[in-house]
Amino acid sequence: MPAFDGKAALVTGGTAGIGLAIAERLCREGARVVVTGRDEPRGRAAEQRLGDRARFVAADAGDETAVDHSVRFALEAMGRLDVLVNNAGIALTERLLDTPVSEFDRLMAANVRSAFLYARACMPLLAESEGSMVHVASDAGLRGEQAIGAYSVTKAAVVMMSKMLALDGASAGVRSNCVCPGATAPGMLHIGPADDPERGDDPSAWPIPPLGRIGRAEDIAAAVAFLAGDEASFMSGAVLLVDGANGAGLPA
């Protein structure tokens, strides 16, 4: 039997990159999936690619009204919720003190506020199913990278939020875990300096991790599926680094 047969999942930022790979993995393993995103055409294309097990709903993950609407949409479409994947987020190549305040606020809203809003809105539904949350952070949230300073700060916040949600959800049987990807392609779409109108994801310039390749979105999807599934039923508050051994020297 597929691991997620009969399960229902909500994947934020699920229309491209890592989020789309996560949605594909969950669908392939039997789940019904609702994906969110701000780009309607990209969302419709993702919906078509995912097939009849998936639905798209447009939502700005940092907007409380939009979040609540998308969670209601998911409940109406699927009748239940077993898995929340907090994947929505944006990146920015800028040292922390060089980051414009407007860009700092934008990153905090997209990466931290969004995870909080979705966790808060979904917790009662996940309590009914004794489900789980998986939050997609970053290796930069564990060791910090000066070139992406504000982004590192937001992802460190996501790591700690996942741990706090593990404590808050434990009495209701709701698990919360975190995946920290390293260099992954396709990954985020919004990497680049604040003043660069052509910000984009360019893995050709990234250093190669010790395992000899850049990560694939499917690598992250596999980790998310593990943490969301029954094989990880005694794991909550865990932080799983998926980075090709790049962080092997990090303190335990």
N, C-alpha and C positions, 0 to 999 in steps of 0.2 A: 504494500500500500504506500502511495506517495506520502512523504513526511508531513505535508500540510493539507492533506485531503480533508475537505470540509471546513477548512480554516479561512478566515477573512483578514486581510492585511491592508493597512494604509501606509503608503510610501510617499513621504513628502519630497519634493524635488525629484520626482520619479520619471521625468520626461527625457532625460539625456544622461550620458556618462554613467557614473556609479549607480545613481538612483534607478535608471532604466535597467541596468544589469541586475540589480536586486529584484526589481519587479519581475523580470523575466525568469529569474531563478525560482521565485516563490510561485509564479504561475506554473512553471514546469513541474513543480513538486506538488501541485494540486490545489493551491490556494486561489481564492478569488481576490483580486487586488484593485484598489483604487489608488491612482497616482495623482499627485498635485503638481502644479507649476504655474508660473505667471504667463507663459507664452502659449496662447491658445493654439496657433497652428502646430507648434512643436508637440503640444499635448495631444492633439487629435492624431498626429502622425504616430506618436507613441501608443495611443490606444489601438490604432489599426495594427501596428506591429505586434502588440501583445496578444491580440485576438479577443475572443468572446469571454474570456475569464477576467478581463480588465475593463475599468472605466476611468476616464479622466475628469477631473474637476479643476477649473481654474481657481487659483488661490495665491495670494501674497502671504507667505508663511509668517511674516512679521505683523500682519494685521489681524487683530483679535476677531473682528466681525467675519473676515474671510475664513479664518481658521475654524470658527464655530460652524459656519455654513458648510465647509468641506467635510467636517466630522459628521454633521447631520446627513449630508449627501451619502457618505460612506455607509452609515447605519441604514439608511433607507435602501441603498443599492444592495447591501449584502446581508442585512438583518442582524448582524453581530460584528464584533471586532475582537480578534485574537492577537494581532501583532500590529504595533506601531513602529515604523522605521523613520526616525528623525534624520533625514538626509539633506534637507534643503539647506543651502548655504552658498556663500560667495567668498572669493579670495581677493587679495590685493597685495601687489608687490610694492611695499613701502616700509621703511624703517618706522618704528613706533612714533618717535617724536617728530617725524616728517609727515605723519598722516594728518590730513585736514580733519578738523572736528566733524565735518559733515560726513566724511568717509568712515571715520571711526563709528559714528552713530549708525551708519548704514550697515556696517559689518556686525555690530552688536545686535541690531534688529533682525538681520537675516540669519545669523548663526546662533545666537543665544536666546533672544526673546522668542524666536520661532519655536525652538525646542521646548521652552517652558510652556508656551501657549498650547502646543499640541499635546504635551504630556498632561497638562491640567485638564484639557478638554476630553482626552481619551481615557484617563484613569478610571472613571466609573464604569465605562464599557469593558475595559480590560479586567476590572475586578469581577465582573459578571462571568467572564470566561476563564479567569485565572490565567490571563495572557501575559505577554511580555512586550517590552520596549527595547529597541536597539538604537543607539545614537551614533551617528557617524561623525567622529571628531577628526583628529589628524595626529601624525607623529609630531608635528610642530606644537601641538598642545601638551606634549610631554617633555620636550627638550628645548623648545623655543628656537626660532630661526630669525635672526636679526633682519634679514631682507624682507620678511613678511611678519613684521612685529605685531601689528594690531590683530592680524589673522591668528597668530600664535596665541595671543591673549584670549581671543574668543573661543578657540578650540580647547584651551585649558579650562575655560569655564564650562564647556560642554562635558568634559571629562568629569569634573566635580559635580555637575548637575546630575549626571547619570548615577553617581554614587548616592547622592541625596535622595533621588527618586527610588533607588533600590531600598533604602531604609523606609521611605514613606509608603511604598507599595507592598512591603513584605507582609504586613498583617492581612492584606487582602489577597495574597498569593500572586501579586504582580511582580515580575522580574524586570530589572533594568540593567542593561549592559552596554558597553561602549566598544566600538571598533575604531582603531586609529590607523588609517591608511598612510603609507609612505607615498613615494612618487608613483602615481597611477595614471594610466592613459587608456581610454578616455576618462578624464576626471572632471574638474570644474571648468566652467566656460569663461570665468570672469577674473583671470589672473593678469596682472599688469599694473603699471603705475597709474595713479589716479588721473593724471592728465593725458593718458594715452587712449585715444578714441578707438584704437584697434586692439584693445586688450584681448588676449587669447591664450589658449592652452598650448604651449610649445614644448613637448617633452624632449625634443631633439637636443635641447641645451642642458638637460638634467644630468647629474652624475649617475652612473650606473651602480646600483646596490651590490653588495658582496655576492648575492646569489646569481648575478650576471645578467639581469634584465630589469626593465621597468615593470612595475606591477600592472596587471590588467584589471579592468573593472570587474571581471568575473571572479578574480581572487577575493575581492572585497565582498562580493555577493555571497560567496561560499562561507565566509566568516560570519556574515550577518545571518544567513540561513541556519548555521550551527547554533548561534546564540539564541535565535528566536525559537528554535525547535525543542522537542522533548528531550533530546540527548543532553541538553544543557540545563535540565530542570532544577539542578541544585546550584546553578551559577547565577548570582545576582551581585551587582556592584563590581563586576570584572571589567578590566580594560585589556583588550586584545590588540596587540601591535602587529600589523600586517605590512611589513616594509622590506622584505627580502634581506633581513639580517642587518639592515642599516643601523638599527638602534641596539645591536647586540651588546654594546658597551655601556648602555644606560644602567644606572643603579637599579637594583631590584625594588 
